Amino acid sequence: MGWNQKKARRIRRLAGIVVPTASKKHHLRSGTAEIAPAPNILGQYAQPKNEDRPQDGMSYEAMTNVGAWVQDFTYLKFQGAWYYLAVVLDVQTRQIVGWRLGASHSSELTYAAMLDALSKYPPPAILHSDQGSEYLSYKHRDLCERYEIQLSCSAAGKPWQNGYMERWFGGFKLELGVLTKFADLDRLHEGIAGQVFYYNTKRIHSALKMSPSAYAASLKPKPKSLDKVLQKGGG
């Protein structure tokens, strides 16, 4: 007997198995930008994998060493209402350094996610986003000026120029699973916090071959042993 998608769906339904899938695109109405978008500073670090064969695609390896954070937000439909998850990701370590969940996709939400990140980590050299009004605010500009952070924006209508965040959201939603398993908004918030913690500290990142937090720890200079310090000092 042949095996097809219809039969597979019937067996899953009878067994009570729910397979999480990516949601349909939720089109957001953008507000009014307060500042002009910055140029795509991060884009200059994308290089062809082979100069003689541009069709082979681009390498983004150089981006990982310039001290950049990228930011974006996604939508979650929960109990008949829309909620928005703003996230900040460190390109080098792939860690989620800050996030906030809110009932509106405003500059207040994305600003709060950035404040969360800066409360725990040193500021980046570059902060990259798309051209959504949520990021083109006086608050973001003034915060970046205060910390001497260069703002960078993808070109309009080109979300793949913020590919690190696009890929992270895709995997995150699938791993978070169906939202009906959360009894209320507090449980949803706890579920997101747990999933971010799992991603940062437990999940093996395919590109890093370890968790993002373990990779970040490996980049820190190792303290000199006491014996070496004494030898250098003649002790």
N, CA, C and O of each residue as an XYZ file, in Angstrom:
940
protein
N       0.848     -1.205      0.000
C       0.000      0.000      0.000
C       0.874      1.243      0.000
O       1.847      1.312      0.752
N       0.548      2.214     -0.823
C       1.377      3.418     -0.910
C       1.297      4.286      0.328
O       0.323      4.234      1.080
N       2.338      5.089      0.533
C       2.408      6.002      1.698
C       2.417      7.425      1.161
O       3.325      7.808      0.424
N       1.414      8.203      1.526
C       1.339      9.569      1.039
C       1.034     10.517      2.179
O       0.820     10.092      3.314
N       1.013     11.818      1.870
C       0.791     12.830      2.901
C      -0.573     12.682      3.554
O      -0.708     12.904      4.758
N      -1.597     12.307      2.770
C      -2.941     12.150      3.320
C      -2.978     11.051      4.375
O      -3.599     11.208      5.427
N      -2.311      9.941      4.086
C      -2.275      8.838      5.044
C      -1.490      9.233      6.285
O      -1.881      8.898      7.403
N      -0.365      9.957      6.091
C       0.447     10.389      7.231
C      -0.342     11.326      8.140
O      -0.260     11.223      9.364
N      -1.106     12.241      7.541
C      -1.918     13.166      8.345
C      -2.993     12.421      9.134
O      -3.273     12.755     10.285
N      -3.598     11.399      8.498
C      -4.649     10.628      9.167
C      -4.086      9.875     10.372
O      -4.717      9.826     11.429
N      -2.904      9.292     10.211
C      -2.279      8.550     11.303
C      -1.899      9.494     12.442
O      -2.089      9.160     13.611
N      -1.363     10.673     12.109
C      -1.007     11.644     13.143
C      -2.249     12.105     13.904
O      -2.220     12.266     15.124
N      -3.361     12.320     13.150
C      -4.598     12.772     13.785
C      -5.144     11.712     14.740
O      -5.586     12.037     15.842
N      -5.116     10.455     14.324
C      -5.611      9.371     15.168
C      -4.742      9.195     16.407
O      -5.232      8.825     17.475
N      -3.440      9.465     16.253
C      -2.515      9.304     17.383
C      -2.457     10.546     18.270
O      -1.803     10.540     19.312
N      -3.144     11.611     17.851
C      -3.141     12.843     18.643
C      -1.835     13.600     18.571
O      -1.491     14.341     19.491
N      -1.096     13.418     17.468
C       0.207     14.079     17.313
C       0.008     15.412     16.606
O      -0.599     15.471     15.536
N       0.522     16.480     17.208
C       0.447     17.814     16.606
C       1.837     18.214     16.151
O       2.768     18.256     16.956
N       1.984     18.507     14.878
C       3.270     18.902     14.310
C       3.293     20.411     14.175
O       2.495     20.962     13.416
N       4.194     21.114     14.895
C       4.230     22.571     14.776
C       4.722     23.000     13.407
O       5.667     22.421     12.872
N       4.091     24.001     12.846
C       4.498     24.535     11.546
C       4.581     26.038     11.638
O       3.968     26.657     12.507
N       5.342     26.618     10.738
C       5.474     28.080     10.725
C       4.133     28.714     10.397
O       3.396     28.216      9.546
N       3.820     29.804     11.068
C       2.558     30.497     10.844
C       2.573     31.212      9.504
O       3.632     31.499      8.946
N       1.356     31.499      8.991
C       1.262     32.325      7.797
C       1.732     33.736      8.112
O       1.672     34.184      9.257
N       2.190     34.413      7.104
C       2.731     35.756      7.292
C       1.671     36.688      7.864
O       0.558     36.770      7.346
N       2.020     37.375      8.918
C       1.123     38.360      9.527
C       1.633     39.736      9.122
O       2.693     40.168      9.577
N       0.894     40.412      8.283
C       1.352     41.700      7.763
C       1.122     42.788      8.808
O       0.006     42.987      9.288
N       2.190     43.475      9.144
C       2.122     44.503     10.170
C       2.021     45.881      9.531
O       2.654     46.156      8.512
N       1.227     46.731     10.136
C       1.127     48.108      9.665
C       2.216     48.927     10.332
O       2.239     49.074     11.554
N       3.106     49.454      9.528
C       4.240     50.196     10.080
C       3.803     51.600     10.496
O       2.951     52.212      9.852
N       4.395     52.098     11.573
C       4.132     53.454     12.020
C       4.998     54.447     11.269
O       5.531     54.145     10.201
N       5.130     55.622     11.832
C       5.922     56.669     11.199
C       7.327     56.702     11.781
O       7.503     56.793     12.996
N       8.317     56.628     10.913
C       9.703     56.683     11.358
C      10.043     58.097     11.830
O       9.624     59.084     11.225
N      10.808     58.179     12.915
C      11.213     59.478     13.454
C      12.566     59.927     12.922
O      12.872     61.120     12.903
N      13.373     58.963     12.492
C      14.694     59.293     11.951
C      14.873     58.573     10.619
O      14.178     57.599     10.327
N      15.807     59.060      9.823
C      16.095     58.415      8.542
C      16.864     57.117      8.778
O      17.655     57.038      9.718
N      16.646     56.095      7.944
C      17.381     54.842      8.116
C      18.866     55.025      7.873
O      19.275     55.771      6.984
N      19.664     54.340      8.666
C      21.117     54.378      8.490
C      21.509     53.502      7.306
O      20.740     52.624      6.915
N      22.684     53.719      6.728
C      23.141     52.827      5.653
C      23.424     51.434      6.195
O      23.586     51.247      7.401
N      23.482     50.465      5.299
C      23.742     49.082      5.694
C      25.241     48.879      5.934
O      25.959     48.375      5.070
N      25.697     49.277      7.118
C      27.114     49.146      7.460
C      27.526     47.686      7.526
O      28.624     47.320      7.105
N      26.640     46.856      8.055
C      26.971     45.438      8.208
C      27.109     44.744      6.858
O      27.839     43.761      6.730
N      26.402     45.261      5.850
C      26.416     44.618      4.546
C      27.771     44.609      3.866
O      28.036     43.746      3.029
N      28.635     45.557      4.212
C      29.940     45.609      3.553
C      30.818     44.420      3.915
O      31.810     44.148      3.239
N      30.453     43.707      4.987
C      31.259     42.572      5.419
C      30.821     41.264      4.771
O      31.419     40.220      5.033
N      29.797     41.301      3.936
C      29.393     40.120      3.178
C      30.266     40.024      1.927
O      30.333     40.967      1.139
N      30.922     38.907      1.752
C      31.853     38.723      0.645
C      31.457     37.506     -0.186
O      30.944     36.531      0.363
N      31.687     37.544     -1.515
C      31.403     36.355     -2.336
C      32.236     35.162     -1.858
O      33.407     35.315     -1.512
N      31.634     33.994     -1.841
C      32.386     32.795     -1.456
C      33.518     32.527     -2.440
O      34.573     32.011     -2.070
N      33.279     32.885     -3.697
C      34.296     32.722     -4.735
C      34.177     33.916     -5.671
O      33.171     34.074     -6.361
N      35.211     34.760     -5.691
C      35.184     35.975     -6.516
C      34.924     35.660     -7.987
O      34.295     36.450     -8.691
N      35.409     34.503     -8.452
C      35.254     34.127     -9.853
C      33.905     33.470    -10.138
O      33.516     33.303    -11.294
N      33.193     33.096     -9.063
C      31.894     32.434     -9.234
C      30.873     33.060     -8.286
O      30.520     32.455     -7.273
N      30.391     34.273     -8.604
C      29.439     34.946     -7.710
C      28.165     34.139     -7.497
O      27.461     34.347     -6.509
N      27.858     33.219     -8.410
C      26.663     32.400     -8.262
C      26.759     31.425     -7.085
O      25.759     30.833     -6.680
N      27.955     31.264     -6.547
C      28.128     30.373     -5.392
C      27.604     30.982     -4.103
O      27.574     30.316     -3.068
N      27.191     32.244     -4.160
C      26.613     32.864     -2.978
C      27.598     33.681     -2.173
O      28.752     33.862     -2.563
N      27.118     34.173     -1.033
C      27.902     35.067     -0.199
C      28.346     34.389      1.092
O      27.668     33.505      1.615
N      29.478     34.815      1.583
C      29.970     34.374      2.890
C      29.788     35.521      3.884
O      30.119     36.670      3.594
N      29.259     35.189      5.049
C      29.010     36.203      6.077
C      29.962     36.053      7.259
O      29.741     36.627      8.326
N      31.009     35.284      7.057
C      31.947     35.008      8.139
C      32.579     36.280      8.684
O      32.783     36.402      9.892
N      32.893     37.235      7.798
C      33.545     38.472      8.245
C      32.642     39.280      9.167
O      33.133     40.058      9.985
N      31.333     39.109      9.047
C      30.403     39.847      9.898
C      30.542     39.469     11.361
O      30.246     40.270     12.247
N      30.989     38.251     11.612
C      30.985     37.748     12.982
C      32.082     38.358     13.840
O      32.091     38.158     15.054
N      32.990     39.083     13.247
C      34.132     39.593     14.007
C      34.159     41.116     14.121
O      35.202     41.695     14.427
N      33.028     41.764     13.877
C      33.020     43.227     13.899
C      32.263     43.783     15.099
O      32.036     44.989     15.187
N      31.875     42.912     16.017
C      31.197     43.382     17.224
C      29.800     43.894     16.961
O      29.430     44.974     17.422
N      29.015     43.117     16.214
C      27.674     43.571     15.824
C      26.579     42.801     16.558
O      26.695     41.604     16.823
N      25.523     43.528     16.872
C      24.263     42.935     17.305
C      23.237     43.184     16.218
O      23.285     44.206     15.534
N      22.303     42.247     16.057
C      21.185     42.444     15.141
C      19.897     42.345     15.950
O      19.843     41.663     16.973
N      18.862     43.034     15.480
C      17.604     43.061     16.225
C      16.417     42.951     15.271
O      16.475     43.389     14.122
N      15.360     42.363     15.772
C      14.145     42.231     14.993
C      13.030     41.813     15.957
O      13.280     41.565     17.137
N      11.814     41.738     15.448
C      10.723     41.224     16.273
C       9.848     40.323     15.420
O       9.838     40.425     14.193
N       9.115     39.440     16.085
C       8.190     38.562     15.400
C       6.853     38.601     16.125
O       6.735     39.202     17.193
N       5.870     37.970     15.554
C       4.518     37.998     16.085
C       4.123     36.608     16.583
O       4.561     35.596     16.036
N       3.306     36.570     17.606
C       2.782     35.325     18.159
C       1.289     35.518     18.402
O       0.895     36.424     19.137
N       0.460     34.683     17.796
C      -0.977     34.774     18.041
C      -1.319     33.837     19.198
O      -1.114     32.626     19.115
N      -1.839     34.416     20.274
C      -2.087     33.652     21.491
C      -3.458     34.000     22.057
O      -3.746     35.156     22.368
N      -4.286     32.986     22.180
C      -5.630     33.142     22.746
C      -6.410     34.276     22.070
O      -7.070     35.081     22.728
N      -6.313     34.311     20.741
C      -7.082     35.258     19.943
C      -6.510     36.654     19.835
O      -7.120     37.530     19.221
N      -5.352     36.872     20.422
C      -4.725     38.202     20.372
C      -3.302     38.081     19.827
O      -2.679     37.023     19.914
N      -2.803     39.179     19.265
C      -1.434     39.216     18.755
C      -0.498     39.759     19.819
O      -0.786     40.762     20.472
N       0.644     39.069     19.983
C       1.725     39.546     20.846
C       3.003     39.583     20.021
O       3.128     38.895     19.008
N       3.943     40.395     20.473
C       5.146     40.637     19.679
C       6.391     40.412     20.529
O       6.498     40.900     21.654
N       7.318     39.667     19.964
C       8.560     39.321     20.654
C       9.726     40.041     19.983
O      10.084     39.727     18.848
N      10.314     41.000     20.682
C      11.482     41.728     20.180
C      12.740     41.080     20.741
O      12.811     40.782     21.933
N      13.727     40.865     19.884
C      14.920     40.108     20.263
C      16.170     40.826     19.755
O      16.157     41.457     18.698
N      17.246     40.715     20.532
C      18.564     41.231     20.133
C      19.544     40.059     20.167
O      19.622     39.346     21.168
N      20.286     39.857     19.090
C      21.199     38.718     18.949
C      22.610     39.204     18.686
O      22.820     40.111     17.881
N      23.585     38.602     19.366
C      25.001     38.883     19.143
C      25.468     38.035     17.963
O      25.424     36.807     18.031
N      25.913     38.674     16.887
C      26.276     37.958     15.671
C      27.470     37.032     15.892
O      27.517     35.946     15.315
N      28.424     37.438     16.708
C      29.614     36.612     16.907
C      29.319     35.356     17.708
O      29.720     34.260     17.318
N      28.629     35.506     18.812
C      28.394     34.359     19.691
C      27.065     33.670     19.406
O      26.840     32.559     19.885
N      26.182     34.302     18.639
C      24.820     33.829     18.349
C      23.950     33.807     19.599
O      22.864     33.228     19.576
N      24.396     34.417     20.678
C      23.582     34.479     21.886
C      22.426     35.458     21.714
O      22.562     36.485     21.050
N      21.296     35.131     22.316
C      20.228     36.108     22.481
C      20.600     36.915     23.714
O      20.595     36.399     24.832
N      20.921     38.179     23.503
C      21.411     39.013     24.606
C      20.305     39.840     25.253
O      20.472     40.339     26.365
N      19.179     39.986     24.562
C      18.068     40.741     25.137
C      16.770     40.417     24.424
O      16.775     40.093     23.237
N      15.645     40.502     25.149
C      14.342     40.284     24.521
C      13.242     40.865     25.386
O      13.413     41.062     26.589
N      12.117     41.134     24.758
C      10.929     41.599     25.457
C       9.687     41.130     24.691
O       9.688     41.071     23.462
N       8.631     40.800     25.437
C       7.350     40.416     24.867
C       6.340     41.503     25.180
O       6.254     41.958     26.320
N       5.570     41.927     24.179
C       4.595     42.988     24.409
C       3.367     42.825     23.547
O       3.329     41.977     22.656
N       2.363     43.638     23.813
C       1.097     43.576     23.093
C       1.063     44.484     21.872
O       0.066     44.504     21.150
N       2.135     45.238     21.626
C       2.193     46.091     20.440
C       3.617     46.128     19.909
O       4.577     46.067     20.678
N       3.749     46.228     18.593
C       5.080     46.290     17.978
C       5.480     47.758     17.833
O       5.404     48.341     16.751
N       5.901     48.323     18.938
C       6.241     49.741     18.980
C       7.723     49.933     19.245
O       8.439     48.984     19.566
N       8.170     51.168     19.107
C       9.567     51.470     19.437
C       9.823     51.292     20.928
O      10.963     51.066     21.336
N       8.778     51.391     21.747
C       8.936     51.164     23.182
C       9.341     49.712     23.447
O      10.185     49.445     24.303
N       8.740     48.782     22.711
C       9.051     47.361     22.893
C      10.477     47.055     22.460
O      11.223     46.408     23.196
N      10.862     47.515     21.269
C      12.205     47.214     20.783
C      13.272     47.937     21.606
O      14.376     47.422     21.787
N      12.944     49.112     22.097
C      13.860     49.858     22.962
C      14.067     49.110     24.278
O      15.185     49.049     24.790
N      12.993     48.544     24.826
C      13.096     47.785     26.076
C      13.959     46.546     25.882
O      14.713     46.173     26.781
N      13.858     45.899     24.712
C      14.701     44.736     24.432
C      16.175     45.131     24.383
O      17.043     44.394     24.851
N      16.444     46.301     23.811
C      17.817     46.788     23.733
C      18.348     47.138     25.124
O      19.500     46.839     25.435
N      17.525     47.765     25.957
C      17.940     48.071     27.329
C      18.233     46.792     28.106
O      19.168     46.743     28.905
N      17.430     45.762     27.868
C      17.672     44.464     28.506
C      19.048     43.927     28.122
O      19.780     43.421     28.973
N      19.395     44.036     26.853
C      20.698     43.555     26.389
C      21.847     44.352     27.002
O      22.837     43.777     27.455
N      21.711     45.673     27.015
C      22.783     46.522     27.536
C      22.945     46.412     29.049
O      23.993     46.758     29.593
N      21.902     45.928     29.725
C      22.010     45.744     31.178
C      22.855     44.531     31.533
O      23.264     44.373     32.683
N      23.120     43.670     30.547
C      23.834     42.416     30.819
C      25.139     42.263     30.055
O      25.993     41.466     30.444
N      25.306     43.018     28.970
C      26.481     42.838     28.115
C      27.064     44.187     27.712
O      26.343     45.184     27.670
N      28.373     44.228     27.412
C      28.972     45.471     26.906
C      28.335     45.852     25.577
O      27.907     44.973     24.829
N      28.265     47.134     25.272
C      27.614     47.564     24.025
C      28.376     47.081     22.789
O      29.596     46.922     22.831
N      27.658     46.849     21.697
C      28.301     46.431     20.452
C      28.875     47.632     19.717
O      28.630     48.780     20.090
N      29.636     47.355     18.672
C      30.126     48.432     17.815
C      29.055     48.837     16.804
O      28.955     50.004     16.426
N      28.250     47.851     16.367
C      27.228     48.069     15.342
C      25.921     47.453     15.818
O      25.919     46.363     16.392
N      24.807     48.147     15.582
C      23.484     47.625     15.873
C      22.677     47.653     14.578
O      22.413     48.722     14.030
N      22.290     46.479     14.094
C      21.655     46.359     12.778
C      20.186     45.962     12.913
O      19.824     45.180     13.791
N      19.355     46.503     12.043
C      17.935     46.162     12.015
C      17.409     46.372     10.603
O      18.153     46.763      9.703
N      16.103     46.104     10.415
C      15.479     46.494      9.157
C      15.049     47.964      9.263
O      15.421     48.659     10.208
N      14.269     48.422      8.293
C      13.875     49.837      8.283
C      12.503     50.078      8.899
O      11.850     51.074      8.587
N      12.058     49.170      9.777
C      10.789     49.364     10.453
C      10.826     50.571     11.370
O      11.855     50.883     11.970
N       9.691     51.247     11.471
C       9.627     52.438     12.325
C       9.913     52.098     13.781
O      10.275     52.974     14.568
N       9.750     50.813     14.144
C      10.031     50.385     15.519
C      11.491     50.620     15.897
O      11.827     50.721     17.077
N      12.361     50.706     14.878
C      13.790     50.906     15.137
C      14.279     52.293     14.733
O      15.375     52.704     15.114
N      13.476     53.001     13.973
C      13.886     54.335     13.513
C      13.256     55.391     14.420
O      12.424     56.193     13.995
N      13.682     55.363     15.682
C      13.112     56.278     16.679
C      14.207     57.132     17.298
O      15.388     56.787     17.252
N      13.798     58.241     17.871
C      14.759     59.093     18.581
C      15.394     58.340     19.744
O      16.574     58.527     20.041
N      14.607     57.486     20.403
C      15.129     56.731     21.546
C      16.310     55.856     21.134
O      17.344     55.834     21.801
N      16.138     55.128     20.015
C      17.224     54.264     19.547
C      18.453     55.098     19.155
O      19.588     54.761     19.495
N      18.197     56.174     18.444
C      19.326     57.017     18.008
C      20.094     57.568     19.211
O      21.323     57.504     19.250
N      19.370     58.107     20.187
C      20.028     58.716     21.352
C      20.754     57.665     22.186
O      21.839     57.922     22.709
N      20.154     56.476     22.309
C      20.797     55.404     23.081
C      22.097     54.980     22.416
O      23.110     54.777     23.085
N      22.063     54.849     21.094
C      23.275     54.435     20.373
C      24.350     55.516     20.418
O      25.538     55.206     20.513
N      23.949     56.763     20.353
C      24.936     57.846     20.470
C      25.586     57.834     21.852
O      26.787     58.068     21.983
N      24.793     57.564     22.868
C      25.314     57.533     24.235
C      26.367     56.444     24.394
O      27.363     56.641     25.090
N      26.154     55.298     23.754
C      27.079     54.171     23.891
C      28.048     54.061     22.713
O      28.791     53.085     22.611
N      28.044     55.052     21.829
C      28.932     55.091     20.660
C      28.743     53.851     19.786
O      29.711     53.218     19.363
N      27.480     53.521     19.525
C      27.118     52.395     18.678
C      26.698     52.922     17.316
O      25.920     53.871     17.231
N      27.205     52.316     16.252
C      26.811     52.699     14.902
C      25.519     51.986     14.519
O      25.432     50.761     14.607
N      24.520     52.747     14.098
C      23.289     52.149     13.605
C      23.480     51.684     12.163
O      24.187     52.320     11.382
N      22.840     50.567     11.826
C      22.907     49.999     10.485
C      21.531     49.450     10.133
O      20.857     48.878     10.990
N      21.101     49.618      8.871
C      19.780     49.143      8.454
C      19.868     48.370      7.142
O      20.630     48.730      6.245
N      19.080     47.307      7.045
C      18.923     46.611      5.776
C      18.222     47.529      4.782
O      17.534     48.474      5.169
N      18.405     47.243      3.517
C      17.676     48.005      2.499
C      16.184     47.693      2.610
O      15.803     46.607      3.048
N      15.357     48.632      2.220
C      13.907     48.464      2.311
C      13.454     47.264      1.488
O      13.871     47.091      0.343
N      12.591     46.433      2.084
C      12.045     45.283      1.375
C      13.017     44.144      1.174
O      12.775     43.279      0.333
N      14.113     44.115      1.921
C      15.106     43.039      1.771
C      15.410     42.419      3.131
O      16.486     42.643      3.685
N      14.462     41.634      3.683
C      14.644     41.062      5.013
C      15.812     40.098      5.104
O      16.344     39.884      6.193
N      16.231     39.501      3.967
C      17.355     38.571      4.017
C      18.666     39.258      4.401
O      19.633     38.590      4.767
N      18.700     40.595      4.319
C      19.906     41.294      4.753
C      20.029     41.304      6.277
O      21.037     41.754      6.820
N      19.012     40.813      6.952
C      19.079     40.595      8.397
C      18.886     39.102      8.643
O      18.097     38.694      9.496
N      19.622     38.300      7.879
C      19.422     36.864      7.832
C      19.635     36.138      9.148
O      18.973     35.135      9.414
N      20.557     36.632      9.982
C      20.802     35.961     11.263
C      19.531     35.932     12.107
O      19.211     34.917     12.726
N      18.813     37.048     12.129
C      17.591     37.097     12.919
C      16.476     36.315     12.254
O      15.704     35.645     12.940
N      16.371     36.382     10.937
C      15.328     35.651     10.227
C      15.444     34.156     10.498
O      14.442     33.493     10.764
N      16.653     33.628     10.433
C      16.853     32.193     10.675
C      16.555     31.840     12.122
O      15.970     30.793     12.399
N      16.957     32.716     13.058
C      16.741     32.394     14.459
C      15.252     32.315     14.776
O      14.820     31.397     15.473
N      14.476     33.249     14.284
C      13.046     33.238     14.550
C      12.380     31.985     13.987
O      11.489     31.414     14.615
N      12.821     31.558     12.793
C      12.226     30.366     12.191
C      12.413     29.144     13.077
O      11.464     28.398     13.318
N      13.637     28.935     13.565
C      13.898     27.799     14.442
C      13.235     27.942     15.796
O      12.749     26.961     16.360
N      13.210     29.158     16.322
C      12.639     29.395     17.644
C      11.158     29.051     17.675
O      10.700     28.397     18.612
N      10.404     29.475     16.678
C       8.967     29.223     16.664
C       8.660     27.727     16.597
O       7.742     27.242     17.259
N       9.436     27.005     15.795
C       9.212     25.568     15.693
C       9.524     24.871     17.018
O       8.798     23.966     17.429
N      10.600     25.290     17.685
C      10.984     24.647     18.938
C      10.079     25.060     20.096
O       9.866     24.277     21.021
N       9.543     26.282     20.055
C       8.608     26.702     21.091
C       7.327     25.881     21.007
O       6.700     25.595     22.026
N       6.939     25.500     19.780
C       5.788     24.636     19.576
C       4.466     25.382     19.587
O       4.424     26.612     19.539
N       3.382     24.608     19.651
C       2.046     25.199     19.608
C       1.798     25.994     20.889
O       2.132     25.542     21.984
N       1.215     27.166     20.742
C       1.040     28.055     21.888
C      -0.153     27.682     22.758
O      -0.288     28.184     23.874
N      -1.014     26.809     22.260
C      -2.177     26.404     23.054
C      -1.780     25.612     24.300
O      -2.596     25.428     25.203
N      -0.538     25.145     24.354
C      -0.098     24.397     25.546
C       0.123     25.317     26.745
O       0.274     24.842     27.870
N       0.142     26.632     26.511
C       0.333     27.588     27.610
C      -1.031     28.061     28.111
O      -1.878     28.493     27.329
N      -1.228     27.972     29.422
C      -2.539     28.271     30.008
C      -2.890     29.753     29.951
O      -4.054     30.110     29.769
N      -1.895     30.610     30.104
C      -2.155     32.043     30.116
C      -0.900     32.788     29.677
O       0.114     32.174     29.342
N      -0.978     34.119     29.682
C       0.131     34.928     29.190
C       1.381     34.766     30.049
O       2.496     34.782     29.528
N       1.204     34.611     31.354
C       2.356     34.403     32.227
C       3.090     33.123     31.855
O       4.321     33.088     31.837
N       2.322     32.057     31.554
C       2.943     30.782     31.177
C       3.636     30.907     29.823
O       4.688     30.307     29.604
N       3.051     31.682     28.920
C       3.702     31.908     27.626
C       5.033     32.622     27.832
O       6.042     32.254     27.230
N       5.032     33.633     28.677
C       6.260     34.378     28.959
C       7.323     33.437     29.550
O       8.493     33.500     29.170
N       6.913     32.581     30.467
C       7.839     31.614     31.061
C       8.368     30.648     30.001
O       9.545     30.286     30.005
N       7.474     30.236     29.088
C       7.890     29.328     28.028
C       8.922     29.950     27.109
O       9.881     29.291     26.708
N       8.728     31.228     26.772
C       9.697     31.928     25.925
C      11.034     32.062     26.651
O      12.092     31.825     26.067
N      10.977     32.445     27.933
C      12.209     32.581     28.714
C      12.958     31.251     28.780
O      14.182     31.212     28.648
N      12.220     30.169     28.983
C      12.852     28.855     29.039
C      13.460     28.457     27.716
O      14.543     27.873     27.680
N      12.768     28.771     26.613
C      13.295     28.415     25.294
C      14.543     29.228     24.952
O      15.488     28.699     24.365
N      14.549     30.512     25.317
C      15.735     31.343     25.087
C      16.906     30.817     25.911
O      18.031     30.735     25.419
N      16.634     30.459     27.174
C      17.690     29.912     28.031
C      18.230     28.608     27.446
O      19.443     28.397     27.413
N      17.343     27.740     26.990
C      17.767     26.475     26.386
C      18.628     26.733     25.151
O      19.677     26.113     24.976
N      18.179     27.652     24.299
C      18.945     27.971     23.086
C      20.331     28.504     23.442
O      21.327     28.083     22.854
N      20.396     29.420     24.395
C      21.682     30.033     24.747
C      22.645     29.068     25.415
O      23.849     29.128     25.164
N      22.141     28.185     26.256
C      23.032     27.421     27.146
C      23.087     25.922     26.887
O      24.050     25.273     27.296
N      22.087     25.351     26.223
C      22.032     23.895     26.076
C      22.089     23.418     24.629
O      22.751     22.428     24.317
N      21.411     24.109     23.780
C      21.279     23.659     22.389
C      22.603     23.824     21.646
O      23.225     24.884     21.705
N      23.029     22.774     20.948
C      24.272     22.838     20.172
C      23.998     23.580     18.867
O      23.178     23.150     18.055
N      24.687     24.690     18.680
C      24.532     25.480     17.455
C      25.324     24.815     16.339
O      26.503     24.509     16.516
N      24.699     24.591     15.204
C      25.348     23.835     14.130
C      26.615     24.509     13.614
O      27.571     23.825     13.249
N      26.635     25.845     13.580
C      27.815     26.548     13.082
C      28.923     26.635     14.123
O      30.103     26.671     13.774
N      28.548     26.670     15.404
C      29.528     26.839     16.478
C      30.033     25.505     17.027
O      31.105     25.442     17.629
N      29.255     24.438     16.815
C      29.556     23.100     17.346
C      29.484     23.057     18.870
O      30.045     22.154     19.491
N      28.817     23.997     19.457
C      28.598     24.066     20.904
C      27.484     25.073     21.146
O      27.006     25.702     20.202
N      27.063     25.236     22.396
C      26.027     26.216     22.679
C      26.588     27.631     22.542
O      27.795     27.824     22.694
N      25.753     28.615     22.261
C      26.236     29.995     22.158
C      26.948     30.484     23.418
O      27.963     31.172     23.316
N      26.438     30.144     24.605
C      27.093     30.612     25.829
C      28.454     29.951     26.009
O      29.393     30.591     26.482
N      28.572     28.676     25.637
C      29.875     28.002     25.726
C      30.853     28.627     24.739
O      32.035     28.785     25.045
N      30.360     28.983     23.553
C      31.239     29.618     22.569
C      31.690     30.989     23.058
O      32.853     31.357     22.896
N      30.766     31.747     23.659
C      31.122     33.065     24.197
C      32.189     32.930     25.271
O      33.118     33.735     25.336
N      32.055     31.910     26.115
C      33.048     31.689     27.178
C      34.405     31.331     26.594
O      35.439     31.691     27.157
N      34.408     30.618     25.461
C      35.677     30.213     24.842
C      36.430     31.392     24.249
O      37.637     31.304     24.026
N      35.731     32.502     23.989
C      36.370     33.674     23.403
C      37.047     34.563     24.441
O      37.883     35.402     24.107
N      36.676     34.369     25.698
C      37.255     35.198     26.751
C      38.693     34.773     27.028
O      38.982     33.577     27.069
N      39.606     35.738     27.219
C      40.998     35.377     27.511
C      41.089     34.581     28.807
O      40.477     34.929     29.817
N      41.865     33.509     28.754
C      42.029     32.673     29.936
C      42.935     33.360     30.948
O      43.968     33.909     30.566
N      42.571     33.344     32.238
C      43.428     33.974     33.257
C      44.756     33.227     33.385
O      44.810     32.001     33.290
N      45.824     33.999     33.603
C      47.138     33.382     33.762
C      47.201     32.634     35.082
O      46.654     33.077     36.092
N      47.879     31.490     35.059
C      48.011     30.715     36.289
C      48.952     31.451     37.245
O      49.781     32.251     36.813
N      48.818     31.178     38.531
C      49.639     31.838     39.556
C      51.106     31.507     39.348
O      51.962     32.366     39.554
N      51.420     30.268     38.941
C      52.816     29.860     38.744
C      53.480     30.713     37.662
O      54.621     31.147     37.816
N      52.744     30.951     36.553
C      53.306     31.730     35.443
C      53.496     33.179     35.864
O      54.478     33.811     35.474
N      52.572     33.715     36.655
C      52.707     35.092     37.128
C      53.929     35.230     38.011
O      54.677     36.199     37.888
N      54.147     34.247     38.923
C      55.305     34.300     39.800
C      56.606     34.146     39.038
O      57.599     34.798     39.360
N      56.606     33.271     38.009
C      57.819     33.072     37.203
C      58.186     34.357     36.464
O      59.353     34.741     36.383
N      57.148     35.014     35.923
C      57.409     36.250     35.180
C      57.915     37.339     36.098
O      58.716     38.178     35.689
N      57.444     37.333     37.363
C      57.875     38.353     38.320
C      59.147     37.988     39.049
O      59.641     38.759     39.871
N      59.685     36.801     38.749
C      60.928     36.384     39.394
C      60.715     35.814     40.782
O      61.670     35.675     41.546
N      59.432     35.468     41.134
C      59.138     34.945     42.449
C      59.383     33.452     42.570
O      59.173     32.876     43.638
